[in-house]
């Protein structure tokens, strides 16, 4: 996603801040605001990169390609993959999830998170592992988007938050998608 800071109505910083918890793709802020403080604010609200106008087209293209290389779940290998765990079916190509034959609506970020857990079913993934694989950067220890997605996934997958059977928390380590559902 490419955002400009000077958008009509809501500025690019506010847009970035609002979508960052749900959007796992790269966000590049491309703007005429070239001050260092603007760049710092942009990166702190969740942008992955910041470029000031005027832009050299080849530099912009190189940065976009670098971000696309880090995009989670890209590549042809996932397009026809399906994972079945008990009554849970996850299809990567059409990004569909079914539980007991009923379709479950997930956001892009929730699907990517569930797909990552399902590819590592029965294995504990730390917050850093999850964050790194989904966002391409190290976990800073403060971001709560992983916990929020786990909470939403549990709700959508009818998994009790008090005694989860599908997505389990391993205290002090991370999360795992259970084989035994």
VMD Tcl script that draws the C-alpha trace (Angstrom):
set ca {
  {0.00 0.00 0.00}
  {1.26 3.45 -0.85}
  {-0.08 6.34 1.26}
  {0.33 10.07 0.96}
  {0.33 12.15 4.14}
  {-1.67 14.97 2.55}
  {-4.95 13.18 1.87}
  {-8.27 15.04 1.89}
  {-10.18 14.52 5.14}
  {-8.13 11.94 7.03}
  {-4.34 12.32 6.76}
  {-2.07 9.42 5.76}
  {-0.65 9.03 9.27}
  {-4.16 8.47 10.68}
  {-5.03 6.02 7.89}
  {-1.83 4.08 8.57}
  {-2.47 3.99 12.32}
  {-6.05 2.73 11.79}
  {-5.28 -0.03 9.33}
  {-1.98 -1.30 10.73}
  {-3.56 -3.72 13.22}
  {-5.53 -5.46 10.45}
  {-3.35 -5.00 7.37}
  {-0.27 -7.22 7.31}
  {1.12 -6.05 3.98}
  {3.76 -3.39 3.52}
  {2.85 0.27 3.84}
  {5.02 2.87 2.14}
  {4.38 6.56 2.80}
  {5.17 8.63 -0.29}
  {4.78 12.33 0.39}
  {6.04 15.87 -0.12}
  {6.60 16.15 3.66}
  {10.34 15.68 3.77}
  {11.06 16.70 7.35}
  {12.77 14.16 9.60}
  {9.99 14.43 12.20}
  {7.38 13.46 9.56}
  {9.43 10.43 8.58}
  {9.78 9.34 12.22}
  {6.04 9.79 12.85}
  {5.22 7.79 9.71}
  {7.41 4.88 10.77}
  {6.15 5.00 14.36}
  {2.46 4.82 13.33}
  {3.15 1.63 11.38}
  {4.60 2.42 7.96}
  {7.32 0.07 6.75}
  {9.02 2.70 4.61}
  {8.93 6.44 3.91}
  {9.94 8.35 0.79}
  {9.88 12.09 0.11}
  {8.82 13.60 -3.20}
  {10.19 14.19 -5.72}
  {10.93 10.51 -6.12}
  {13.42 8.88 -8.40}
  {11.29 6.26 -10.24}
  {13.93 3.51 -10.17}
  {14.44 3.96 -6.40}
  {10.68 3.73 -5.82}
  {10.45 0.62 -7.99}
  {13.38 -1.01 -6.15}
  {11.75 -0.32 -2.78}
  {8.40 -1.68 -3.93}
  {10.09 -4.85 -5.18}
  {11.90 -5.24 -1.84}
  {8.58 -4.96 0.02}
  {6.91 -7.46 -2.31}
  {9.68 -9.98 -1.57}
  {8.75 -9.75 2.12}
  {4.98 -10.07 1.59}
  {3.64 -13.07 3.54}
  {2.06 -15.97 1.72}
  {3.23 -14.86 -1.70}
  {4.23 -17.37 -4.32}
  {2.64 -20.14 -6.33}
  {3.24 -22.86 -3.73}
  {0.29 -21.84 -1.56}
  {-2.26 -21.35 -4.36}
  {-3.60 -24.90 -4.34}
  {-2.76 -25.96 -0.79}
  {-5.42 -27.10 1.65}
  {-4.96 -28.04 5.26}
  {-7.51 -30.06 7.18}
  {-7.32 -30.29 10.97}
  {-10.28 -32.11 12.46}
  {-13.40 -30.27 11.30}
  {-11.37 -27.20 10.27}
  {-10.54 -26.81 6.56}
  {-8.25 -24.03 5.33}
  {-7.78 -23.45 1.59}
  {-4.92 -21.11 0.65}
  {-5.80 -20.53 -3.01}
  {-9.24 -19.11 -2.40}
  {-8.37 -18.00 1.15}
  {-11.38 -19.83 2.53}
  {-11.96 -21.35 5.95}
  {-14.67 -23.83 6.90}
  {-15.54 -25.19 10.31}
  {-17.93 -28.16 10.45}
  {-18.82 -27.41 6.80}
  {-19.80 -23.79 7.50}
  {-17.86 -20.94 5.94}
  {-15.98 -18.63 8.34}
  {-15.34 -15.02 7.32}
  {-11.83 -13.87 8.23}
  {-9.92 -10.67 7.55}
  {-6.74 -10.93 5.49}
  {-4.62 -10.65 8.63}
  {-6.68 -13.30 10.46}
  {-6.39 -15.70 7.52}
  {-2.62 -15.19 7.25}
  {-2.28 -15.79 10.98}
  {-4.41 -18.96 10.88}
  {-2.58 -20.23 7.79}
  {0.78 -19.75 9.53}
  {-0.43 -21.61 12.63}
  {-1.91 -24.41 10.48}
  {1.35 -24.87 8.56}
  {2.98 -25.39 11.96}
  {0.16 -27.35 13.60}
  {1.15 -28.82 16.95}
  {4.22 -26.55 17.20}
  {4.49 -23.55 19.48}
  {5.27 -20.32 17.63}
  {6.62 -17.41 19.65}
  {5.25 -13.89 19.14}
  {8.57 -13.01 17.52}
  {8.28 -15.96 15.09}
  {4.72 -15.02 14.17}
  {5.47 -11.31 13.84}
  {8.62 -11.95 11.80}
  {6.91 -14.36 9.40}
  {3.81 -12.21 8.90}
  {5.40 -8.75 8.87}
  {9.00 -9.36 7.87}
  {10.37 -7.50 10.91}
  {11.34 -8.44 14.47}
  {8.71 -8.20 17.19}
  {9.27 -5.09 19.32}
  {7.62 -6.50 22.46}
  {4.92 -3.85 22.54}
  {2.64 -4.61 19.58}
  {-0.53 -6.43 20.70}
  {-1.90 -7.19 17.21}
  {-1.00 -10.89 17.54}
  {-2.98 -11.25 20.76}
  {-5.91 -9.36 19.23}
  {-5.94 -11.66 16.17}
  {-5.76 -14.76 18.38}
  {-8.74 -13.46 20.36}
  {-10.74 -12.78 17.18}
  {-9.80 -16.13 15.66}
  {-10.89 -17.97 18.80}
  {-14.23 -16.19 18.69}
  {-14.78 -16.89 14.99}
  {-13.69 -20.54 15.37}
  {-16.00 -20.98 18.38}
  {-13.03 -21.68 20.65}
  {-13.57 -20.87 24.32}
  {-11.26 -18.07 25.51}
  {-11.24 -19.56 29.04}
  {-10.37 -23.08 27.91}
  {-9.28 -22.97 24.25}
  {-9.06 -26.27 22.40}
  {-8.04 -25.10 18.92}
  {-5.61 -22.21 19.45}
  {-3.74 -22.65 22.69}
  {-1.57 -20.18 24.57}
  {1.69 -21.55 25.90}
  {2.54 -19.21 28.76}
  {5.78 -17.33 28.26}
  {6.37 -18.90 24.83}
  {3.59 -18.25 22.30}
  {0.69 -19.93 20.53}
  {-0.05 -23.22 18.82}
  {-2.84 -24.65 16.72}
  {-3.77 -27.95 18.35}
  {-3.89 -31.20 16.42}
  {-6.54 -32.49 18.84}
  {-9.71 -30.50 18.29}
}
mol new
graphics top color blue
foreach p $ca { graphics top sphere $p radius 0.5 }
foreach p [lrange $ca 0 end-1] q [lrange $ca 1 end] { graphics top cylinder $p $q radius 0.2 }
display resetview
